[in-house]
Amino acid sequence: MYKILFLLVTSLCSAQNYRFVYEYKMKPDRKIDSLVTDYMNLDSDGKRSYFYNAAKYERDSLYNITKNSADLYNGKKYDQNLGYIVEKNYDQKNIKFYDKYKTANLLVLENEPQKWNIEKEFLKINNINCQKATTNYKGRVWEAWFSKEYPINDGPYKFTGLPGLIVSLKDSEGDHSFNLIQIKKIKTVFAFLPKNSKKMNWKDYRKTLMTYKPNFADDIEAM
């Protein structure tokens, strides 16, 4: 469990690296009245950002040092649907979505930015002054609360483009919610992008996933 900790940051420059930790809650199946809670990291160096699963990163980092498969089996568990990585390039304003199909690396290039409606509603969340914004993205209506106290136009998953950092985000159906719980300086940002990824569009990617459910054995084999 992550301890709630917020640092008062007056500026985020390219020479500084920050990690924003989000508590992510989702309903894996609308037919099931249950929530899965996991933790996702958003690393940013002021030019790029990487959004990824915190437990998977910790487990894979340890394995890269020890090369002991027991560290994979005994490491922190995470939902296998959250093994993806989202890379955002601030200058080029593009998004790269990395995932796996069995042992193959997949790369989806995103060119569908969110169109935000910034509203005149304000709220203080964990002592952070926030403003409300909404968007219709990939068939869902999303409500975001962003803060200009952190001048980085970024947020969890593929969400970006607001004049500040997204502190809280949820969809209208209550299937997904992201809440910022920790901010900290780090020495280096995420550095485990998959190599030799097969490029495809989002439609083909979704079609591919419909035929396969990830499991831990495939994850081990991929390592």
Disulfide bonds with the S-S distance in Angstrom:
none
